[in-house]
Structures are given as C-alpha cells and as structure tokens.
Amino acid sequence: MITVRVNEVSIEIEETTNIHQLLNKVNSSTQGVALAINNTIVGKDGWDTQLFQANDNILIIKATQGG
C-alpha cells in the first residue's frame, strides 16, 4: 500500500492502482473529469496505464454547468 493525496485528502491505495481504479475508489465519475498528478494533467488515453507513486498529489477536477 502507498499513501497519496486526492484533492487534499490522504488515502491509501495499492501500488498497482491506475487512474480508473482510483476514480472508482473515490466514487468519482469518469465523465466530465480531468485529473492531474503533481500538477501535470494526464490525458484519458493514459488512465488505464498510469500508476501512482507514494506521496503523489492528485487533483480531480469535475466540470460543472452554470452561468
């Protein structure tokens, strides 16, 4: 297990967790979502292969409607 920070909250995940699995773990939709690891945006084409390192800072950004 490793510890990462997701939107400023520390959580423990398996070392083999990819982005899709992380989004599922934190109950986040994959639609209308962008994700950055250590201030670097990860394109959706890398979500199945991108793994995390201990102490990564992950930011999940959800699109909203409004005006």
MODELLER restraints for C-alpha pairs under 7 A, 6 or more apart:
rsr = mdl.restraints
at = mdl.atoms
rsr.add(forms.Gaussian(group=physical.xy_distance, feature=features.Distance(at['CA:1:A'], at['CA:12:A']), mean=6.16, stdev=0.5))
rsr.add(forms.Gaussian(group=physical.xy_distance, feature=features.Distance(at['CA:1:A'], at['CA:13:A']), mean=5.45, stdev=0.5))
rsr.add(forms.Gaussian(group=physical.xy_distance, feature=features.Distance(at['CA:1:A'], at['CA:14:A']), mean=4.59, stdev=0.5))
rsr.add(forms.Gaussian(group=physical.xy_distance, feature=features.Distance(at['CA:1:A'], at['CA:15:A']), mean=5.82, stdev=0.5))
rsr.add(forms.Gaussian(group=physical.xy_distance, feature=features.Distance(at['CA:2:A'], at['CA:12:A']), mean=5.45, stdev=0.5))
rsr.add(forms.Gaussian(group=physical.xy_distance, feature=features.Distance(at['CA:2:A'], at['CA:13:A']), mean=5.56, stdev=0.5))
rsr.add(forms.Gaussian(group=physical.xy_distance, feature=features.Distance(at['CA:2:A'], at['CA:14:A']), mean=6.21, stdev=0.5))
rsr.add(forms.Gaussian(group=physical.xy_distance, feature=features.Distance(at['CA:2:A'], at['CA:15:A']), mean=6.09, stdev=0.5))
rsr.add(forms.Gaussian(group=physical.xy_distance, feature=features.Distance(at['CA:2:A'], at['CA:54:A']), mean=5.15, stdev=0.5))
rsr.add(forms.Gaussian(group=physical.xy_distance, feature=features.Distance(at['CA:3:A'], at['CA:10:A']), mean=6.45, stdev=0.5))
rsr.add(forms.Gaussian(group=physical.xy_distance, feature=features.Distance(at['CA:3:A'], at['CA:11:A']), mean=5.57, stdev=0.5))
rsr.add(forms.Gaussian(group=physical.xy_distance, feature=features.Distance(at['CA:3:A'], at['CA:12:A']), mean=4.44, stdev=0.5))
rsr.add(forms.Gaussian(group=physical.xy_distance, feature=features.Distance(at['CA:3:A'], at['CA:13:A']), mean=6.42, stdev=0.5))
rsr.add(forms.Gaussian(group=physical.xy_distance, feature=features.Distance(at['CA:3:A'], at['CA:54:A']), mean=5.43, stdev=0.5))
rsr.add(forms.Gaussian(group=physical.xy_distance, feature=features.Distance(at['CA:3:A'], at['CA:55:A']), mean=5.76, stdev=0.5))
rsr.add(forms.Gaussian(group=physical.xy_distance, feature=features.Distance(at['CA:4:A'], at['CA:10:A']), mean=5.61, stdev=0.5))
rsr.add(forms.Gaussian(group=physical.xy_distance, feature=features.Distance(at['CA:4:A'], at['CA:11:A']), mean=5.66, stdev=0.5))
rsr.add(forms.Gaussian(group=physical.xy_distance, feature=features.Distance(at['CA:4:A'], at['CA:12:A']), mean=6.40, stdev=0.5))
rsr.add(forms.Gaussian(group=physical.xy_distance, feature=features.Distance(at['CA:4:A'], at['CA:54:A']), mean=5.81, stdev=0.5))
rsr.add(forms.Gaussian(group=physical.xy_distance, feature=features.Distance(at['CA:4:A'], at['CA:55:A']), mean=4.63, stdev=0.5))
rsr.add(forms.Gaussian(group=physical.xy_distance, feature=features.Distance(at['CA:4:A'], at['CA:56:A']), mean=5.05, stdev=0.5))
rsr.add(forms.Gaussian(group=physical.xy_distance, feature=features.Distance(at['CA:4:A'], at['CA:57:A']), mean=6.22, stdev=0.5))
rsr.add(forms.Gaussian(group=physical.xy_distance, feature=features.Distance(at['CA:5:A'], at['CA:11:A']), mean=6.19, stdev=0.5))
rsr.add(forms.Gaussian(group=physical.xy_distance, feature=features.Distance(at['CA:5:A'], at['CA:55:A']), mean=6.65, stdev=0.5))
rsr.add(forms.Gaussian(group=physical.xy_distance, feature=features.Distance(at['CA:5:A'], at['CA:56:A']), mean=6.26, stdev=0.5))
rsr.add(forms.Gaussian(group=physical.xy_distance, feature=features.Distance(at['CA:5:A'], at['CA:57:A']), mean=4.89, stdev=0.5))
rsr.add(forms.Gaussian(group=physical.xy_distance, feature=features.Distance(at['CA:5:A'], at['CA:58:A']), mean=5.86, stdev=0.5))
rsr.add(forms.Gaussian(group=physical.xy_distance, feature=features.Distance(at['CA:6:A'], at['CA:57:A']), mean=6.30, stdev=0.5))
rsr.add(forms.Gaussian(group=physical.xy_distance, feature=features.Distance(at['CA:6:A'], at['CA:58:A']), mean=4.74, stdev=0.5))
rsr.add(forms.Gaussian(group=physical.xy_distance, feature=features.Distance(at['CA:6:A'], at['CA:59:A']), mean=5.88, stdev=0.5))
rsr.add(forms.Gaussian(group=physical.xy_distance, feature=features.Distance(at['CA:7:A'], at['CA:58:A']), mean=6.25, stdev=0.5))
rsr.add(forms.Gaussian(group=physical.xy_distance, feature=features.Distance(at['CA:7:A'], at['CA:59:A']), mean=5.06, stdev=0.5))
rsr.add(forms.Gaussian(group=physical.xy_distance, feature=features.Distance(at['CA:7:A'], at['CA:60:A']), mean=6.47, stdev=0.5))
rsr.add(forms.Gaussian(group=physical.xy_distance, feature=features.Distance(at['CA:15:A'], at['CA:52:A']), mean=6.78, stdev=0.5))
rsr.add(forms.Gaussian(group=physical.xy_distance, feature=features.Distance(at['CA:16:A'], at['CA:51:A']), mean=6.34, stdev=0.5))
rsr.add(forms.Gaussian(group=physical.xy_distance, feature=features.Distance(at['CA:17:A'], at['CA:51:A']), mean=5.92, stdev=0.5))
rsr.add(forms.Gaussian(group=physical.xy_distance, feature=features.Distance(at['CA:17:A'], at['CA:52:A']), mean=6.98, stdev=0.5))
rsr.add(forms.Gaussian(group=physical.xy_distance, feature=features.Distance(at['CA:18:A'], at['CA:47:A']), mean=6.45, stdev=0.5))
rsr.add(forms.Gaussian(group=physical.xy_distance, feature=features.Distance(at['CA:18:A'], at['CA:48:A']), mean=5.78, stdev=0.5))
rsr.add(forms.Gaussian(group=physical.xy_distance, feature=features.Distance(at['CA:18:A'], at['CA:49:A']), mean=6.17, stdev=0.5))
rsr.add(forms.Gaussian(group=physical.xy_distance, feature=features.Distance(at['CA:18:A'], at['CA:50:A']), mean=5.49, stdev=0.5))
rsr.add(forms.Gaussian(group=physical.xy_distance, feature=features.Distance(at['CA:18:A'], at['CA:51:A']), mean=4.83, stdev=0.5))
rsr.add(forms.Gaussian(group=physical.xy_distance, feature=features.Distance(at['CA:19:A'], at['CA:47:A']), mean=4.89, stdev=0.5))
rsr.add(forms.Gaussian(group=physical.xy_distance, feature=features.Distance(at['CA:19:A'], at['CA:48:A']), mean=6.38, stdev=0.5))
rsr.add(forms.Gaussian(group=physical.xy_distance, feature=features.Distance(at['CA:19:A'], at['CA:50:A']), mean=6.38, stdev=0.5))
rsr.add(forms.Gaussian(group=physical.xy_distance, feature=features.Distance(at['CA:19:A'], at['CA:51:A']), mean=6.99, stdev=0.5))
rsr.add(forms.Gaussian(group=physical.xy_distance, feature=features.Distance(at['CA:20:A'], at['CA:47:A']), mean=5.92, stdev=0.5))
rsr.add(forms.Gaussian(group=physical.xy_distance, feature=features.Distance(at['CA:20:A'], at['CA:48:A']), mean=6.31, stdev=0.5))
rsr.add(forms.Gaussian(group=physical.xy_distance, feature=features.Distance(at['CA:23:A'], at['CA:29:A']), mean=6.82, stdev=0.5))
rsr.add(forms.Gaussian(group=physical.xy_distance, feature=features.Distance(at['CA:32:A'], at['CA:62:A']), mean=5.87, stdev=0.5))
rsr.add(forms.Gaussian(group=physical.xy_distance, feature=features.Distance(at['CA:32:A'], at['CA:63:A']), mean=5.22, stdev=0.5))
rsr.add(forms.Gaussian(group=physical.xy_distance, feature=features.Distance(at['CA:33:A'], at['CA:60:A']), mean=6.83, stdev=0.5))
rsr.add(forms.Gaussian(group=physical.xy_distance, feature=features.Distance(at['CA:33:A'], at['CA:61:A']), mean=5.59, stdev=0.5))
rsr.add(forms.Gaussian(group=physical.xy_distance, feature=features.Distance(at['CA:33:A'], at['CA:62:A']), mean=4.63, stdev=0.5))
rsr.add(forms.Gaussian(group=physical.xy_distance, feature=features.Distance(at['CA:33:A'], at['CA:63:A']), mean=6.20, stdev=0.5))
rsr.add(forms.Gaussian(group=physical.xy_distance, feature=features.Distance(at['CA:34:A'], at['CA:60:A']), mean=6.00, stdev=0.5))
rsr.add(forms.Gaussian(group=physical.xy_distance, feature=features.Distance(at['CA:34:A'], at['CA:61:A']), mean=5.10, stdev=0.5))
rsr.add(forms.Gaussian(group=physical.xy_distance, feature=features.Distance(at['CA:34:A'], at['CA:62:A']), mean=6.57, stdev=0.5))
rsr.add(forms.Gaussian(group=physical.xy_distance, feature=features.Distance(at['CA:35:A'], at['CA:41:A']), mean=5.76, stdev=0.5))
rsr.add(forms.Gaussian(group=physical.xy_distance, feature=features.Distance(at['CA:35:A'], at['CA:42:A']), mean=5.96, stdev=0.5))
rsr.add(forms.Gaussian(group=physical.xy_distance, feature=features.Distance(at['CA:35:A'], at['CA:59:A']), mean=5.67, stdev=0.5))
rsr.add(forms.Gaussian(group=physical.xy_distance, feature=features.Distance(at['CA:35:A'], at['CA:60:A']), mean=4.70, stdev=0.5))
rsr.add(forms.Gaussian(group=physical.xy_distance, feature=features.Distance(at['CA:35:A'], at['CA:61:A']), mean=6.12, stdev=0.5))
rsr.add(forms.Gaussian(group=physical.xy_distance, feature=features.Distance(at['CA:36:A'], at['CA:42:A']), mean=5.69, stdev=0.5))
rsr.add(forms.Gaussian(group=physical.xy_distance, feature=features.Distance(at['CA:36:A'], at['CA:58:A']), mean=5.67, stdev=0.5))
rsr.add(forms.Gaussian(group=physical.xy_distance, feature=features.Distance(at['CA:36:A'], at['CA:59:A']), mean=5.15, stdev=0.5))
rsr.add(forms.Gaussian(group=physical.xy_distance, feature=features.Distance(at['CA:36:A'], at['CA:60:A']), mean=6.71, stdev=0.5))
rsr.add(forms.Gaussian(group=physical.xy_distance, feature=features.Distance(at['CA:37:A'], at['CA:56:A']), mean=6.54, stdev=0.5))
rsr.add(forms.Gaussian(group=physical.xy_distance, feature=features.Distance(at['CA:37:A'], at['CA:57:A']), mean=5.72, stdev=0.5))
rsr.add(forms.Gaussian(group=physical.xy_distance, feature=features.Distance(at['CA:37:A'], at['CA:58:A']), mean=4.61, stdev=0.5))
rsr.add(forms.Gaussian(group=physical.xy_distance, feature=features.Distance(at['CA:37:A'], at['CA:59:A']), mean=6.54, stdev=0.5))
rsr.add(forms.Gaussian(group=physical.xy_distance, feature=features.Distance(at['CA:38:A'], at['CA:56:A']), mean=6.16, stdev=0.5))
rsr.add(forms.Gaussian(group=physical.xy_distance, feature=features.Distance(at['CA:38:A'], at['CA:57:A']), mean=5.02, stdev=0.5))
rsr.add(forms.Gaussian(group=physical.xy_distance, feature=features.Distance(at['CA:38:A'], at['CA:58:A']), mean=6.28, stdev=0.5))
